[in-house]
Amino acid sequence: FFFLLLVIWATDIGGYAAGRSIGGPKLAPRFSPKKTWAGLVGGMIAAAGVGYAVASVDSAALPWVAALAGAVLAVVGQMGDLFESYMKRR
């Protein structure tokens, strides 16, 4: 549960930082006008880093699996956020 929370927080923070500093094309301007593709990639990188760090601290045998899981969860979290924004604007 805490792994999931940390990954989602990292996704939000990394996405915000990358989106603000890099900018670029919008991810879904009709639903969430401020989200960018750079933010999605930045969130994935941050979530993968947190996943790897948590697995390393926990002495996991394959921390890269946790990093991959973090990146995948970042995409799923962004999809959920876009769905929430879609419902809000609908």
N, C-alpha and C positions, 0 to 999 in steps of 0.2 A: 504494500500500500504506500509506504513512504517512498519507495523507488518511483512509483507512478507519479506521486506528487512532485518529487524533485525533477523528474523529466519534464513534466508539464510546465513547471515554473521556469525551468531552463529554456524551454521552447519559447515561452512568452518573452522572457528577458532577451534572449538571443535574437529572436525575431524583431523585437522593438529596436534593439541596437543596430542590427544590420539594415533594417528597413529605413531607419532615420539617417544612418551614415552613408549608405549606398544608394538607396532609392531604387528607381527603375520602374519597369512596367508593373501595373497593378495586377494582383492575383485574381480578384473577383470584384471589380468596381461597382457592380450593381448591388451586391450584398454587403460588402465591407470595403468602402472606398479607400481606406488607408493601408490595407495590407498589400505588400509587394512580394514578388517572386524572390527578391533578395532576402526579405524577411523570413520567408519559408525556409530557404537554404540556411540562413543564419540560425534559425531555430533548430533545424535538424543537426547542425554542427554542434551547437551548444548542448542539445539533448544527448547526442552521442558522446560528447565529452563528459557530461555528468554520469551517464551510464557506465562509461569506462572507469571513471574515478570511483564510483560506488562499488563496482565489482573489484577493483584493485584493493580498495580499503578492506573489503570483505574477504580478500584472498581467494577470489574465484579462480578456477583453473583457466577459464577462457573469457577474459574481460572484453574481448572484441565482440562476443555474442551480446553482451549487455550494451555495448556501444551501438550495435546494429539494432537491437530492440529499442533503444532510446530514439534512434533516428526514425524508425517505423512508427513508434508511438507519437513522435512529433507530428508526423503527417496526419495520423488519425486524429490527434488533438486539434490540428488546424481545420480538418474537415468538420469536426464537431463545432468548432467556433464559427465556421462559415455557415453551417446549417442553422446555428442559433441566430446569427445575424440575418439570415434569410427569413426565418420565422418572425423575427422582430420587425423587419421591414414589410412583411406581408400583412 
